[in-house]
Amino acid sequence: MTAVAVAAPRRSTLTRSAGLGLGVAMLWFSLLVLIPLLAIIVTASQGGWPAFWAAITNEQTAAAIRLTVMHAFLVTAVNVVMGTVIAWVLVRDRFWGRSVLEVLIDIPFALPTIVAGLVLLALYGSDGPFGISVANRSSAVFLAFLFVTLPFVVRAVQPVLEEIEVEVEEAAVSLGASRFTVLRRIILPSLAPAIIAGATLSFARAMGEYGSLVLLSGNLPFQTEVTSVRMLGSIENDNLPGAAAIAAVLLVIALAVIVTLDVVQRKVSGRGRG
Amino acid sequence: MSIEVKGINKRFGDFVALDNVDVSIPTGRLTALLGPSGGGKSTLLRIIAGLETTDSGSIAIGGVEATRLPAQKRNVGFVFQHYAAFKHMSVAKNVAFGLEIRKRPKDEIRARVDEMLDLVHLRQFAHRLPSQLSGGQRQRMALARALAIEPNVLLLDEPFGALDAKVRKELRDWLRRLHDEVHVTTVFVTHDQEEALEVADEIVVINEGRVEQIGSPDELYDTPANDFVMSFLGPTTRLDGQLVRPHDVEVTTAHSPGSIPGTVRRALRVGFEVRVTVLTDGGESVVATMTRATARGLDLGEGSRVWLRSDCLAPDVPEPLAG
């Protein structure tokens, strides 16, 4: 694709139309992403460093950040396992109702989150039909996160799993590998990049979740209050810099997680080399 | 090691893939399973490898009963048409895989991998990923991977089927030479009769789940057991209702006893040979091939009157030939 660049390394490879395309893309990206992100940083730093530090070390805020990050990690870990298993079942097994399940997986994507919150409240609220109530507990946060992040790993792993040829597994078997060894040494390493990509999305989604948990969790400070709720609280109390400070922290955590997982992915997919 | 296949039956639903197949493959030979697609040859190979189960019958490898042995335990090297490379592993890791499973010492694995990579001329690609290799190189890697475990038998399922014509031919010659070096009992599946004739010591012709004939390439070509084998192994044409090879049809411009008169409809030069289509007076369209010199000597053109005969005609009543 960059053959021109190889031939004439000093000159730009952009044609006029490609330049226009890049310009439009950058403008679009700036308007939608860069400027808002910058605005958060600017707002957060309005009161200077002491104010920022005070905002994020506020005990209630710190508790909300801890709760959110911890549950996002837990949920992502569960998704890595369950998402892979579900993708496996969808790709490898033929059973009655498979196509229905295939469609149902996407419901957490499609459903407005507040509707999800309502459903969860009806089922697992204080007078739900199962007699199990997670209302006003941190497990409500966990449950809501699980619900909305379910499709990410499944949908990331599924196409990659479909690509793995059965012949590759047969080759390993003929070389003496047991079913478990085939899974551990052939299938999982091939799936790792997809699992990690799904995990990243799942984590990011959990970090920002609001609608699905706001009804069930009760939003109790120090117990079930997540960062998004805490931010809304700050804004309602006319503390915009405080909300922006939390947002800036979330931004840094999200970036750190994305970068870390990217490094892990490179490590994992490069492990067989050498 | 030898392979003994006895009374193998295999069905996929209503489809009979193998119908009471008996084959005996001798030690150290290069054997081709030849036949049209869907004829059951790949199924037979997979059953030998243990990748497929049989409905009835038995398999013995090197005299040891293997019918119920899982694929992992058969110590069989298997090469697939589409390479089946472990894409996330380097070439060296691919080749080392079977040895690592066998928990061989690290030094031994390294030495064996180097030896194998030398054998398939991929030493300088040891650290590449399969995706960075060409098709032919990938297949050589797959071969090294299969040979690394010192298999009892080496099985190749249409090994050159995914490669382009030129590479296929190179690899074919190379497989022949490799086999002369390594001497492992080798069975390969192909639907390409030229490939089988060129490479194999022995050919098993399989069609519609049955073995049609087993023999050396010469035997099969010269004395085919039936019309199917004859037409599958090379070009054929019908002369006086009999299946003959076009190059066995003798074309003359003078009448001789037992020859059939006809008119040339078409004379087509294809490379080194001339392909003549003759319509006999009996209304049969016969194809004869000859060298360019012969065709020139006969001065053949559209509309020429010719007489056709074949030595293969009426083999029970050999005509006395002068000279």
Interface residues (C-beta under 8 A of the other chain):
Chain A: E165 E167 V168 E170 A171 A172 V173 S174 L175 G176 A177 S178 T181 R185 I186 P189 S190 S269 R271 G272 R273 G274
Chain B: A49 G50 L51 A71 Q72 K73 R74 N75 V76 G77 F78 F80 H82 A84 A85 F86 K87 H88 M89 S90 K93 F97 G98 I101 R102 H127 L129 A142 R145 A146 I149
